[in-house]
Amino acid sequence: MKTLAFLILAAPLLGGLTLMVAGRNLPRRTCEAVACLAIWASFAAALSAWLSFPGGREVITLAPWFSAGPVTASLSVLVDPLALIMAVMVTFVSGIIHVHSVWYMRGEEGYVRFFCYMNLFVFSMLTIVLADNLLFLFLGWEGVGFCSFALIGHWYRESFRGLAGQKAFILTRIGDVAFVAAMALLVTNMGTLSISVIDERVITLSANGALVLGLLFLFAATGKSAQLPLLVWLPDAMAGPTPVSALIHAATMVTAGVYLLMRLFPLIAISPDAMLAVACVGGLTAFWGCLAALSQRDIKRILAWSTISQVGYMLLALGAGDVTGSMFHLLCHAFFKSLLFLAAGCVIQVLHEEQDVLHMGGFLRKARPEIFWLLLIGALDLASIPPTAGFFSKGRVLESVLAQPGQVYHALFLLAAAGAVITSFYTFRLVLLAFSGEPAKPFTHHPAVLPTGMARVLWPLAALALVAGAINLPPWVGGGWLERALASVPGVVPAHHVAHGSTAELVDLAAGLLGFGLAWLLYAPSRRPAPAALIAREDGPLSVFRGGLGLDALYRAVFARPYQALATVIWKGVDWGVVDGAAMGSGRVFAWASERVRPLSNGKLTLYLTMLVAGLAVLAAVLAGGK
């Protein structure tokens, strides 16, 4: 197991380092092969570890690190069903995205840099997944932050893309401050950063201590997983190449925060208030995200806001005490969201970088029917239409919340159910606008020809998006494999503790169908207004949601602009006015003095001797006076 755990981490790291050191001297095809083989080698190791794992938990020390006072840190991994299932999913989805990227990035410059960071991104995420020591995990945590910055800003010559990468980097760092504070408190209270040891000692924590730690880790997770209040970076992250968006949204960065809370769930579960806070952040973000997606016109931004919303559902399940439900939705979401993003990438390239769904239309479905079917499968999942995986996983989330007592959880259930209706509505709005009727603006180009394999490689994701629900069927029809697989993970409760009959699934089904019906009433080709009227309607009152309900504008007004104003004052008032002014003033004084003295240096030896004698006389007089 130690060898397999080492290979899971080493393969993508070795691939990234090889490209970093020797990539410029290798042919393009060799670079692409190195990057893809590294990820698939990691997948083979993860799958072998999963199939051969006997169960329970195993802590494996790969190498010692350092010891300082009571704290000993090592490069150790925690192998259990939660980590192995996550590792298999991350490497499989990342492998598909890497292969798709070979076609997507064809003809692009900077391919060595792109694949190098893609490999390192996966390595960093796998470090988060497997690490037992929180300090080791934090290295992966920062690694995904840096790689996301580099990949979002991959096309850095366009300034808005570089700024989007900076925005992601800065906002996630705000959450990281809470992570560091939580680690400091853990060292103070428990003397360890080992997750397996923390799980054993959590009963020694006071209620207040558990609450503070739970809130700090929750705030850290909101940064990485783009949840309230730190969600504004994710829509702008669409400035990066579409495979990067798929990787961030499906397999790596935004799931890192949710996974961290799952990994530390025994600590968070001690405090009911911390659990309630997790549920409230998840429920509110789920509703906020789907409202913001409601009127977006950019196909990638619709999907970005839907990710924020769906990750909110994962947190909501965690806050309801259901680790299995959260993991179930995370897995299903990884398959259908990566499918949606990669299919959207095909749409964008076929339409010569057109991303506005109002400017697409029915000819796309006729020109590339395969892309339509792929995107439709992902859409059915996102809208929770049975029997797709998304239907079962979202139903499980609703079920978990419905089973919790208390008015707050009941209110969160209603919010989540309303969010399911809106999610189905905006999802079918996307499908109907992008693949039916006449575009609002005539499309004057011929559809671009894509490499055949670019879409075909997505069919494994489509198949999993359709059937992955079978891994965890609802308890009222017998439960599923995932429930049993995670039974030994600390904090996981049996299914009958969260089950609430079939009510939640019926609500889920009704929400999906209601959303589809509303979308059909407004966007079916036979009911759609003329292009000009359609644009006017889309830019009407509902467009208020397009700016993310004003949160980004609020942050700019309250934080960014005052900071810029203060920086300008310091730059021009202090740096230029005081520091540079003092330096320049001193220079001018010496220049003026040198101008006054310069006539005395005329090259006449008699004058110099006279001045020397005069100076000696003055010095002698001074010395005599001193005595």
Sequence and secondary structure as in RCSB ss.txt:
>XXXX:A:sequence
MKTLAFLILAAPLLGGLTLMVAGRNLPRRTCEAVACLAIWASFAAALSAWLSFPGGREVITLAPWFSAGPVTASL
SVLVDPLALIMAVMVTFVSGIIHVHSVWYMRGEEGYVRFFCYMNLFVFSMLTIVLADNLLFLFLGWEGVGFCSFA
LIGHWYRESFRGLAGQKAFILTRIGDVAFVAAMALLVTNMGTLSISVIDERVITLSANGALVLGLLFLFAATGKS
AQLPLLVWLPDAMAGPTPVSALIHAATMVTAGVYLLMRLFPLIAISPDAMLAVACVGGLTAFWGCLAALSQRDIK
RILAWSTISQVGYMLLALGAGDVTGSMFHLLCHAFFKSLLFLAAGCVIQVLHEEQDVLHMGGFLRKARPEIFWLL
LIGALDLASIPPTAGFFSKGRVLESVLAQPGQVYHALFLLAAAGAVITSFYTFRLVLLAFSGEPAKPFTHHPAVL
PTGMARVLWPLAALALVAGAINLPPWVGGGWLERALASVPGVVPAHHVAHGSTAELVDLAAGLLGFGLAWLLYAP
SRRPAPAALIAREDGPLSVFRGGLGLDALYRAVFARPYQALATVIWKGVDWGVVDGAAMGSGRVFAWASERVRPL
SNGKLTLYLTMLVAGLAVLAAVLAGGK
>XXXX:A:secstr
 HHHHHHHHHHHHHHHHHHHHHGGGS HHHHHHHHHHHHHHHHHHHHHHHHH  SS EEEEEEEEEEETTEEEEE
EEEESHHHHHHHHHHHHHHHHHHHHHHHHTTT S HHHHHHHHHHHHHHHHHHHHBSBHHHHHHHHHHHHHHHHH
HHTTTTTSHHHHHHHHHHHHHHHHHHHHHHHHHHHHHHHHS  BHHHHHHHGGGS HHHHHHHHHHHHHHHHHHT
T TTS THHHHGGGS HHHHHIIIIISHHHHHHHHHHHTHHHHHT HHHHHHHHHHHHHHHHHHHHHHTT  BHH
HHHHHHHHHHHHHHHHHHHTT HHHHHHHHHHHHHHHHHHHHHHHHHHHHTTT  BGGG  THHHHH HHHHHHH
HHHHHHHTT TTSHHHHHHHHHHHHHHTS SHHHHHHHHHHHHHHHHHHHHHHHHHHHHHSS  SS   S     
 HHHHHTTHHHHHHHHHGGGGG  GGGT  HHHHHTTTSTT   GGGT  TTHHHHHHHHHHHHHHHHHHHHHST
TT   HHHHHHHHTSGGGGGGGGGGHHHHHIIIIIHHHHHHHHIIIIIIIIIIIIHHHHHHHHHHHHHHHHHGGG
 SS HHHHHHHHHHHHHHHHHHHHHH 
